[in-house]
Amino acid sequence: MDDPAAPGPAGPPANGNGNGNGNGNGKGKPGAPKGREAFRSQRRESEGSVDCPTLEFEYGDADGHAAELSELYSYTENLEFTTNRRCFEEDFRTQVQDTKEWLELEEDAQKTYVMGLLDRLEVVSREQRLKVARAVLYLAQGTFGECDSEVDVLHWSRYNCFLLYQMGTFSAFLELLHMEIDNSQASSSALRKPAVSIADSTELRVLLSVMYLMVENIRLEREIDSCGWRTARETFRTELSFSTHNEEPFALLLFSMVTKFCSGLAPHFPIKKVLLLLWKVVMFTLGGFEHLQALKIQKRAELGLPPLAEDSIQVVKSMRAASPPSYTLDLGESQLAPPPSKLRGRRGSRRQLLTKQDSLDIYNERDLFKTEEPATEEEEESAADGERALDGELDLLEQDPLVPPPPSQTPLSTDRVAFPKGLPWAPKVRQKDIEHFLEMSRNKFIGFTLGQDTDTLVGLPRPIHESVKTLKQHKYISIADIQIKNEEDLEKCPMSLGEEVVPETPCEILYQGMLYSLPQYMIALLKILLAAAPTSKAKTDSINILADVLPEEMPITVLQSMKLGIDVNRHKEIIVKSISALLLLLLKHFKLNHIYQFEYVSQHLVFANCIPLILKFFNQNILSYITAKNSISVLDYPCCTIQDLPELTTESLEAGDNSQFCWRNLFSCINLLRLLNKLTKWKHSRTMMLVVFKSAPILKRALKVKQAMLQLYVLKLLKIQTKYLGRQWRKSNMKTMSAIYQKVRHRMNDDWAYGNDIDARPWDFQAEECTLRANIEAFNSRRYDKPQDSEFSPVDNCLQSVLGQRLDLPEDFHYSYELWLEREVFSQPICWEELLQNH
């Protein structure tokens, strides 16, 4: 196998002699409009000149326990902590005769009191129910009035949540939640108001807060947990995962709340709490990233596949972020590059280029991105054009589901480059890569091909034999490959292979429940994400996501306005965090469960313009977004429940933690990049969307954040489109090219750095999506549309036999048999004439 040459020579030195358009005359385009200059200066100002330190960030399923609980509440809700405490103490004094406090009661006495609370939840009076629900919420919040420290509050919150669950509180609150969702009076009242405020969602917020605290506290596993708590956790997980009492899984109820909110029928829903609870329920029932990795290992073993070479999350944790070098290195490097005219026509030019690349690699050990040439005029124009294109695409998201924009220009084959020792990732080769390599070799040396035969090497030179041997040594068969092959076999031979046995896992049950409404769910989530993105412009027709943060009376002082502004920004950040984590978890679990489930969700995300939406999100100063301090530490739970709330001053508003970045914002950015990678990986048409929307300058700016995991996923996205960006882009971005080489996994015989074999076949892109969609529909129809299989089953034409069949009826059917007859048979008029006409 030929060793591919290093990437092409470096671009012109960064001394102003090259203008980025290939003419090298040092002059910009004549008559450049002033708006372009203004755009350039504004872009430089927004990017800033302060170097970002390396961020000590550890990626995981979620933030710390206290931080996840504090994000449930907006700062506007802080006054309700006192209300909850008052409701509990009034009820507690009337029910418990002793003067004891809650923490002093024996466990049996505590259970007796909770049972009484649940009985009082069933009263008719809405106001009384709310008071009792607030008393339950105070227990779930940790009875902070009897605690001395934040640690105590968190401890008793967890203890009380397990106690509440064991007494059946979650089921009782689920019934109340159903009542509130169906409460048409509250919806119509909110629709009539010119502005919805936090007062319109009081009951819903109390119910959702109790349920969130129970899910989050019980989900958290600790070594000191008793056997009873461990059993309760597994029972709770099962209860949330599977349908009980003929009801849908809990996650589907929350999804229906999201779609109802986005449709405008329930503008008062506290959408942040709904999304946080939905994310945590999915994480609790399906499992987090570590559980996913364990499931993947188990599934590969069941399918007889070799074990994984590495855990990607662990590899990323050991990677170092790229650090910028001193300016002198940049000058020294620019002097290393000989003029392009001297390189042309020389026999030794290849050797010089390889030497040049070696020196680049040495420098790039310390310096990957910082000393790249300044953005060329062409790049800045493309960034401005890309921003306008993104705005146009996302305007359509406010309307109906969309098809992706028609891909323009030329795509090609996907393979990747051989690399030396010392790179972080084990190489991978797909079966189709070996087939493609052999097809080209046979065409070249023999003149004909043998299809998918990868064993017959007759007539091929010895080096080709060695190349095929090396490729096969690194061949990687994924679970998806096996699933696709099985699906093809089931489509070809439905009778001989029989019906597929599908295990009833929580993931499978969730997909079955989501299947027919999945497009609406994805569009609703993306609409909310668009409304919460910091780059979104305020529009009159966009949905209002601030209903559960805006107070009844708007602020009248500057300090109150500052506090509300911080609260609103924090509220939006939490929404972005929950949606990005939720979508990533769903995609990863569905991909492991069945590849076509993953592809179904992915395709609807793409049709709903998820790709331009994520690019628009990153079309901002990402460094500023990640280091934003939209929090007031003294107002965060549980701190605000222990200390008296300080007087509002500028100092108290600015007094926050001293961390160098905001955990949730960095977590959101990484999740969105991973999401974008999952949508575009091995999909030529979607990769071309990245090119059409001019994503390269947007993604390059994100590399300024010195965090290894974020940089890795940015580099992956740049790598898949490098071959489409042209030679000039590659020449002027050699540092980025070298960073891709060092940090991203390479596929052997991949032409990612050159793009020499680009074939102009734009129609292939539409065909690719159409073929994928046909496969998805065939899979869903075969597995989930049971009536379609009736043509293969024998038909019983005997009347006595049909009437004599035994039907399985529910156990309680005989209790309501007469009511069923009255409702379904006697009360339904039968138009015999119409029936005869139709037949």
C-alpha positions, 0 to 999 in steps of 0.5 A: 500500500502506498504511503500517502504523502504529507499534507500539501505545503504550508500557505503563504507566510503570515506577513500580509503577502497573501490575501487568501484568494490564491493570487498572492499579490497582497491586495484585497479585492478592489472595491470591497464594501465597507460592510465587509470591513465592519464585519471583519473588525466586529469579528476580531473584537468578538474573538478577543485577544485573551488566551484561554487557559487549559480548562480542567473539566471532567465530562460525565453524565451530569454535574455534581448532585448539589448543582443539579438540584439547584438548577431546578429552581429559578431565582424568582422562585426563592420566596416559595421556599418559605411558603413551603416551610410554612405549609409543612409546619402548619400541617405538622402541628395539627397532625403530630401532637408532640412538640417534636420536629420531623427529624426527631420522629421515629421512622414509623411515625414519619411514615404514618405522617406521610400516609396522612399527607397523601390522604389529604392530597385527595381533597376536592379543594384545589387550594388545600391540595396545593398546601399539602403538596407544598408540605410534601415538597418541603420534605423532599427539599430536605426539611431545611428549617431543621438543618444547620448546613448544606450537607445536612439539607442534601442528606435529609432530602435524599432520606426523605425522598426514599421515604416518600417513594416507599409510601407511594408518593410518586404514584399519587403525584403522577395522578395529580400531574395528569389532572393538571395537564388536562386542566383546560381552565388553566390553559385557557386562562394562560392563553387569554393573558398578554404575558404569562408569568410564574404565577400561572404554573404554581401547581405544575411547578410544585408537582414537577419539583417533587417528582424531579427531586425524587428521581434525582435523589433516588437515581444517585448511587452511593456505596453506603446505601442500604439494601432497602434503598438499592431495592427501592431504586431498582423498583423505581427504575422498573416502574418508570421504564415499563407501562404499568396499569395500561399507562404509557411510560412516564417519559412519554407523558413528559414528551407529550407535555413538550409538544403541547407546550410548543403547539401553543395550547399550554403556554403556562407549562414550566418547560425547564422543569419538564425538560430537566425531569425528562432528561433525568428519567431517560438517564435513570431508566436507560442508563448513563454513558458508563452503563452504555459502554457496559451494554456495548461490551455485553452486546458485542460478546453476545454477537461473537464480536471481538472486544473493544480496543478502547473506551473512547471517553477514557481515551479523551480524558487522557488527551491534552488540550492544544496550547498556543506557542510563543510568537517567535515560533510562528515567525521561525516556522514561516521562514522554514517554508520555501517559496512555492515557485522554488518547490515546483518542478524540483525532483527533491520537492517531495523530500522537502515537503516531508521535512517540512511536515516533520518540523510542523509536527514538532511545533504542533506538539506545543502549538496547534491553532493559535499561530494560524494565519489570520482569517482571509478575506475569502474566509470572512466573506464565507462566514458572513454568507454562512451566517445569513444562510443559517438565519434563513434556514432557522426561520423555517424551523418556526413553521413546519418540518423541513427537508434538508437543503439540496446539496450543492457540488461535489462529494466523494468517497470516505476513507482515512489515512495511515498513521505512525505510532504514538497516536491515541486511537487504535486504527479501524478499517471497515469491510467496505474499505477493504472491498473498495481498495481491492476493487481499485487494485483489480481494475488497475492490475487485472481489468475486472472485479470480483464484487465483495470477494476479499479473499481472492488475490490472484494476479495482484502484486505482492505489495497489494497482498501486504496491504490487504493483510494490514487492512484485515488486521485492523478490520472493525465490525460494528454492532450496526453492521451485524444489525443491518445484515440481519435486517437484510436477511429478514427482508429477503427470507421472512418465511424461512427465518420466522418472526424476530424475537425482540427483547422488551428492554426499556429502550425498546419500549420507549422507542415503540411508544415514541414511534408514531409521534417521534417527528413532533417530539424532535421538532418541539425539542429543536424549537425550544433549543432555538428559542434558548440559543444565545444567538437567536433573535427575538421574534414575535412568533417564537415560543415563550420559554420564560413562563416559569422565570418571569415574576408577576410584577416586573422589576422596578430597580436596576438591581432587580433588573440585573438579577432577572437578567442573570436568571433569564440567561441561566434559565436558557443555559439550563434548557440548552443543557437538558435538551442537548444531553437528552438528544445525545442519550436518545441517539446513543441508546437507540443506536445500540438497540438497533441502528435503524432506530438511531437512523430514524431519529437522526433523519427527523432531526436533520429534516427539522434543520438540526444541523444549521441550528447547532452551527448557528449556536456555535456562531458566537464567541464560544469562549465567552459563552463557556466562561459566562457567570450567569449565577448568584451563588448565595441564591442557589439551593441549598445555600439559600435555604440555610442562610438569610437572603442577603440584601440585593447589592451589586457585590452580592450579584457579582459574588459567584464561584471562582471557577474559570468556566461554567460547567453546564455551558461547556457540557452543552457545547460538547454534547451539541458537537457530539450530536453533530458528529453523530448526525453527519458521520458516514453521511455524504449528504449531511457532510455537504450541508456542513460545507454549504452552511460554511461551518469551517470558520465557525468550528475553527473559532471553537478551537480557541477553547482549550479543552481536549474533548471539545477540540476533538469533536470540532476536529472530527467535524473539520476532518470530514469536510476537509477534502471539500474545502479546497486546496487554498483552505488546506494550505492556509490551515496547516496547523489545523490539519496537523491537529487533526492528524494528531488527535483524530482516529484515522482510517487507513487509505482515507484521502481526507487531507487531499481530495484528489478523487472528487467525483461530481455526482450530486444526485448520489446525495439525494439517493443516499437519504432516500435509500436510508429512508426506505430501509428505515420504513421497511424496518419499522413496518416489519417490526411494528406494523403487525397487521401487515404480516397478516398475509402470511397467516392462514385464514379461518373461514369457519363461523363456528370456529371463529366464534368459538375462539377464546379471547384473553380479556383483562382480569377486571373486565367482568366488573365493567362488562355491562358498562362496556356493552352499554357504551360500545354496543347499545349506545352506538347506532348501526346504519345497516343501509350504509353498511350494505352499500359499503360492502 
